[in-house]
Amino acid sequence: MQRTRIIILANLLLLFGVITYNVVKKETVLNQGTLILMKLRPVDPISYLQGFFMTIDYAETRIDYGNEHPNRGYMIVTLDENRVAKRIRFQEELEPLNEGEYRMKYFKANSWEVNIGAESYFFEDGAAKKFEAAEYGGLRVLEDGHTLLANLYDSAFQVIEP
């Protein structure tokens, strides 16, 4: 009986450790990541099984047909004066990275686009109308390419408040 309690306690401590690590990692991205705006493509914002959310489809994550792309790697982007990303290339390794370029980790979702790990935005019931004006996804990006969707922005580059 004592051994079972020790095993259960050890598993609980491990679980809390993993959860804490993930929370700290996401907070680090939010607090230290560079803000990059990604142009959105329109998508239906409601799922009755998962609640109210917007599936995020970024214009820059579409793959050019006829070009080979690694299944995993980094999407390299530059930013315009409004911090809107423009894809430059895909590459497998962290380097090279030129001045003014940023990397975003990705994996190939299918034959026509890559996934950068920030493809849905959940919101409260009744807030869907506000988010119909979303034109950009505001991602926080660390130097190692980790991304986190922080906010949605309208066409005037203003945060859409939930």
C-alpha positions, 0 to 999 in steps of 0.5 A, spaced: 500 500 500 505 504 501 509 503 495 502 504 491 502 511 494 509 513 492 508 511 485 502 515 485 505 521 488 511 520 483 507 520 477 503 526 480 509 530 481 512 528 474 505 531 471 505 537 475 513 538 473 511 537 465 505 542 466 509 547 469 515 547 464 510 548 458 506 554 462 513 557 463 515 555 456 509 559 453 510 565 458 517 566 455 515 566 448 509 571 450 514 575 454 520 575 450 518 573 443 518 578 437 511 580 435 510 578 427 504 579 424 501 574 419 496 575 414 490 571 415 486 567 410 478 567 411 476 560 415 469 559 418 470 560 426 465 555 429 466 548 431 460 545 436 464 540 438 470 544 441 467 551 442 468 557 439 474 558 435 477 561 429 481 556 425 487 560 423 490 559 416 496 564 414 497 566 407 505 565 408 504 558 410 502 556 403 507 552 399 509 553 392 507 548 387 513 544 384 518 546 389 521 541 394 520 543 401 523 539 407 518 536 412 520 539 418 524 546 418 524 553 419 520 558 415 524 564 414 520 571 413 522 578 413 517 584 416 515 590 413 514 597 416 507 594 419 511 588 422 507 584 417 511 577 415 513 576 408 516 569 407 523 568 404 524 561 404 524 554 407 530 551 410 532 545 414 537 548 419 537 554 424 542 557 419 543 561 415 539 567 417 541 574 414 540 581 418 532 582 418 530 575 417 526 571 423 525 564 423 519 560 425 519 552 426 514 548 422 512 541 420 509 540 413 501 539 414 500 536 407 502 537 400 500 545 400 501 548 406 506 548 413 504 548 420 507 553 424 504 551 431 499 557 432 493 555 427 487 556 432 484 561 436 479 560 442 474 565 444 468 566 448 461 565 446 458 571 443 465 574 441 465 571 434 462 578 430 468 581 433 473 576 430 470 577 423 474 583 422 481 579 424 486 580 418 492 578 421 495 573 427 499 576 432 505 571 433 510 572 438 516 568 436 523 566 439 530 566 436 530 559 436 523 559 432 518 557 437 511 561 436 505 562 440 499 566 437 498 572 442 492 576 439 488 577 432 489 584 429 484 588 424 486 591 418 488 598 422 493 593 425 490 594 432 489 588 437 482 585 437 480 585 444 475 579 446 
